[in-house]
Amino acid sequence: MYMGRKSLKKQKSIYQLSREQAGLTRRAAADRLGFVSEGRIEKIEGGKSQIDPAEVLAMEDAYKDSVLVNRHCTHQCPIGMKTVPVLRKRTPAEIVLEVLSLSDTLNGLQTGLIAGGYDPQWPAGREAVFSQAAEVLTALGRCGGEIRLLLREEEQEHEKN
């Protein structure tokens, strides 16, 4: 059985690392993807061709890599690099503890948010309160993404069994 050449490349792309972690050759990956050829995979992995978002989504599914899309968005996509938070694989307990801590912080900002939201004048300190609230809400959004990541991994694990 042909297993393909072992890559000697030192700087592997996120797509190649994901494929190799799934234990797939380019040929096997192309077969599993169905609409992406072995040659196209080589060009994408080698950085010689831009990857289409549909290809990233298909690779994430075919390679059973629940964070490939996030890594693509946060490291390869100019828009995603500015707007998408990097998701980390954490335990449910770690995520819950951060959510509780962030909720406490948000509760502490409640008076300032109410005053800043209803006062037609610009109360002193409103910018600082709103800025801190925005940071907390961004972190809560990242936690939500990490929970979705855990659920996706659990779903993929059930599909294997």
TORKOL-4160 file (C-alpha; in steps of 0.2 Angstrom, whole numbers, padded with zeros to 4 digits, m for minus):
161
<pt num="1" X="0000" Y="0000" Z="0000"/>
<pt num="2" X="0007" Y="0017" Z="m0005"/>
<pt num="3" X="0008" Y="0029" Z="0010"/>
<pt num="4" X="0016" Y="0044" Z="0001"/>
<pt num="5" X="0032" Y="0052" Z="0004"/>
<pt num="6" X="0036" Y="0058" Z="0022"/>
<pt num="7" X="0037" Y="0077" Z="0022"/>
<pt num="8" X="0054" Y="0084" Z="0027"/>
<pt num="9" X="0047" Y="0102" Z="0026"/>
<pt num="10" X="0051" Y="0112" Z="0042"/>
<pt num="11" X="0038" Y="0125" Z="0041"/>
<pt num="12" X="0022" Y="0115" Z="0038"/>
<pt num="13" X="0005" Y="0124" Z="0034"/>
<pt num="14" X="m0009" Y="0122" Z="0046"/>
<pt num="15" X="m0018" Y="0112" Z="0032"/>
<pt num="16" X="m0004" Y="0100" Z="0031"/>
<pt num="17" X="m0002" Y="0098" Z="0050"/>
<pt num="18" X="m0021" Y="0095" Z="0051"/>
<pt num="19" X="m0020" Y="0082" Z="0037"/>
<pt num="20" X="m0005" Y="0073" Z="0044"/>
<pt num="21" X="m0013" Y="0073" Z="0062"/>
<pt num="22" X="m0028" Y="0064" Z="0054"/>
<pt num="23" X="m0016" Y="0051" Z="0047"/>
<pt num="24" X="m0020" Y="0055" Z="0029"/>
<pt num="25" X="m0009" Y="0055" Z="0013"/>
<pt num="26" X="m0014" Y="0069" Z="0001"/>
<pt num="27" X="m0021" Y="0055" Z="m0010"/>
<pt num="28" X="m0032" Y="0049" Z="0004"/>
<pt num="29" X="m0037" Y="0067" Z="0009"/>
<pt num="30" X="m0042" Y="0070" Z="m0009"/>
<pt num="31" X="m0053" Y="0054" Z="m0009"/>
<pt num="32" X="m0061" Y="0059" Z="0007"/>
<pt num="33" X="m0064" Y="0077" Z="0002"/>
<pt num="34" X="m0071" Y="0072" Z="m0015"/>
<pt num="35" X="m0070" Y="0089" Z="m0024"/>
<pt num="36" X="m0052" Y="0094" Z="m0020"/>
<pt num="37" X="m0038" Y="0085" Z="m0030"/>
<pt num="38" X="m0021" Y="0078" Z="m0023"/>
<pt num="39" X="m0012" Y="0092" Z="m0033"/>
<pt num="40" X="m0023" Y="0105" Z="m0027"/>
<pt num="41" X="m0020" Y="0100" Z="m0009"/>
<pt num="42" X="m0001" Y="0100" Z="m0012"/>
<pt num="43" X="m0003" Y="0118" Z="m0019"/>
<pt num="44" X="m0013" Y="0124" Z="m0004"/>
<pt num="45" X="m0002" Y="0116" Z="0009"/>
<pt num="46" X="0014" Y="0123" Z="0000"/>
<pt num="47" X="0006" Y="0140" Z="0000"/>
<pt num="48" X="0006" Y="0141" Z="m0019"/>
<pt num="49" X="m0012" Y="0143" Z="m0020"/>
<pt num="50" X="m0025" Y="0152" Z="m0010"/>
<pt num="51" X="m0038" Y="0141" Z="m0001"/>
<pt num="52" X="m0056" Y="0143" Z="m0004"/>
<pt num="53" X="m0067" Y="0145" Z="0012"/>
<pt num="54" X="m0077" Y="0129" Z="0006"/>
<pt num="55" X="m0061" Y="0119" Z="0006"/>
<pt num="56" X="m0057" Y="0124" Z="0023"/>
<pt num="57" X="m0074" Y="0119" Z="0030"/>
<pt num="58" X="m0072" Y="0102" Z="0020"/>
<pt num="59" X="m0055" Y="0099" Z="0027"/>
<pt num="60" X="m0060" Y="0103" Z="0045"/>
<pt num="61" X="m0074" Y="0090" Z="0043"/>
<pt num="62" X="m0064" Y="0077" Z="0033"/>
<pt num="63" X="m0049" Y="0078" Z="0045"/>
<pt num="64" X="m0060" Y="0079" Z="0060"/>
<pt num="65" X="m0050" Y="0094" Z="0066"/>
<pt num="66" X="m0062" Y="0105" Z="0076"/>
<pt num="67" X="m0051" Y="0120" Z="0076"/>
<pt num="68" X="m0045" Y="0121" Z="0058"/>
<pt num="69" X="m0057" Y="0134" Z="0053"/>
<pt num="70" X="m0053" Y="0145" Z="0068"/>
<pt num="71" X="m0034" Y="0143" Z="0064"/>
<pt num="72" X="m0037" Y="0148" Z="0046"/>
<pt num="73" X="m0048" Y="0163" Z="0051"/>
<pt num="74" X="m0036" Y="0169" Z="0065"/>
<pt num="75" X="m0019" Y="0166" Z="0055"/>
<pt num="76" X="m0023" Y="0166" Z="0036"/>
<pt num="77" X="m0038" Y="0177" Z="0033"/>
<pt num="78" X="m0035" Y="0196" Z="0034"/>
<pt num="79" X="m0053" Y="0200" Z="0040"/>
<pt num="80" X="m0053" Y="0186" Z="0053"/>
<pt num="81" X="m0036" Y="0191" Z="0060"/>
<pt num="82" X="m0044" Y="0207" Z="0065"/>
<pt num="83" X="m0061" Y="0201" Z="0071"/>
<pt num="84" X="m0060" Y="0182" Z="0076"/>
<pt num="85" X="m0054" Y="0177" Z="0093"/>
<pt num="86" X="m0042" Y="0163" Z="0094"/>
<pt num="87" X="m0051" Y="0148" Z="0102"/>
<pt num="88" X="m0041" Y="0137" Z="0114"/>
<pt num="89" X="m0045" Y="0119" Z="0118"/>
<pt num="90" X="m0050" Y="0120" Z="0137"/>
<pt num="91" X="m0059" Y="0109" Z="0149"/>
<pt num="92" X="m0077" Y="0113" Z="0152"/>
<pt num="93" X="m0072" Y="0117" Z="0170"/>
<pt num="94" X="m0060" Y="0130" Z="0164"/>
<pt num="95" X="m0072" Y="0138" Z="0153"/>
<pt num="96" X="m0086" Y="0139" Z="0166"/>
<pt num="97" X="m0074" Y="0147" Z="0179"/>
<pt num="98" X="m0069" Y="0160" Z="0166"/>
<pt num="99" X="m0088" Y="0164" Z="0162"/>
<pt num="100" X="m0092" Y="0165" Z="0181"/>
<pt num="101" X="m0077" Y="0177" Z="0183"/>
<pt num="102" X="m0082" Y="0188" Z="0168"/>
<pt num="103" X="m0100" Y="0188" Z="0174"/>
<pt num="104" X="m0095" Y="0195" Z="0191"/>
<pt num="105" X="m0084" Y="0208" Z="0182"/>
<pt num="106" X="m0099" Y="0213" Z="0171"/>
<pt num="107" X="m0111" Y="0214" Z="0186"/>
<pt num="108" X="m0098" Y="0226" Z="0194"/>
<pt num="109" X="m0100" Y="0237" Z="0179"/>
<pt num="110" X="m0119" Y="0237" Z="0180"/>
<pt num="111" X="m0121" Y="0254" Z="0189"/>
<pt num="112" X="m0109" Y="0263" Z="0177"/>
<pt num="113" X="m0117" Y="0255" Z="0162"/>
<pt num="114" X="m0134" Y="0260" Z="0167"/>
<pt num="115" X="m0129" Y="0278" Z="0171"/>
<pt num="116" X="m0119" Y="0279" Z="0155"/>
<pt num="117" X="m0133" Y="0272" Z="0144"/>
<pt num="118" X="m0147" Y="0283" Z="0151"/>
<pt num="119" X="m0139" Y="0300" Z="0155"/>
<pt num="120" X="m0140" Y="0311" Z="0140"/>
<pt num="121" X="m0124" Y="0320" Z="0146"/>
<pt num="122" X="m0108" Y="0311" Z="0144"/>
<pt num="123" X="m0104" Y="0306" Z="0162"/>
<pt num="124" X="m0086" Y="0306" Z="0168"/>
<pt num="125" X="m0079" Y="0288" Z="0166"/>
<pt num="126" X="m0092" Y="0282" Z="0154"/>
<pt num="127" X="m0079" Y="0278" Z="0141"/>
<pt num="128" X="m0068" Y="0267" Z="0153"/>
<pt num="129" X="m0084" Y="0258" Z="0159"/>
<pt num="130" X="m0090" Y="0254" Z="0141"/>
<pt num="131" X="m0072" Y="0249" Z="0136"/>
<pt num="132" X="m0071" Y="0237" Z="0150"/>
<pt num="133" X="m0088" Y="0230" Z="0146"/>
<pt num="134" X="m0083" Y="0228" Z="0128"/>
<pt num="135" X="m0068" Y="0218" Z="0133"/>
<pt num="136" X="m0078" Y="0207" Z="0145"/>
<pt num="137" X="m0091" Y="0204" Z="0132"/>
<pt num="138" X="m0078" Y="0199" Z="0119"/>
<pt num="139" X="m0070" Y="0187" Z="0131"/>
<pt num="140" X="m0088" Y="0179" Z="0134"/>
<pt num="141" X="m0090" Y="0177" Z="0116"/>
<pt num="142" X="m0073" Y="0168" Z="0115"/>
<pt num="143" X="m0079" Y="0157" Z="0129"/>
<pt num="144" X="m0095" Y="0153" Z="0119"/>
<pt num="145" X="m0084" Y="0149" Z="0104"/>
<pt num="146" X="m0074" Y="0137" Z="0115"/>
<pt num="147" X="m0090" Y="0129" Z="0121"/>
<pt num="148" X="m0096" Y="0126" Z="0103"/>
<pt num="149" X="m0079" Y="0119" Z="0100"/>
<pt num="150" X="m0081" Y="0106" Z="0114"/>
<pt num="151" X="m0098" Y="0102" Z="0107"/>
<pt num="152" X="m0092" Y="0099" Z="0090"/>
<pt num="153" X="m0078" Y="0088" Z="0096"/>
<pt num="154" X="m0090" Y="0078" Z="0106"/>
<pt num="155" X="m0101" Y="0076" Z="0090"/>
<pt num="156" X="m0086" Y="0070" Z="0080"/>
<pt num="157" X="m0082" Y="0058" Z="0094"/>
<pt num="158" X="m0099" Y="0050" Z="0093"/>
<pt num="159" X="m0098" Y="0049" Z="0074"/>
<pt num="160" X="m0082" Y="0039" Z="0076"/>
<pt num="161" X="m0091" Y="0026" Z="0088"/>
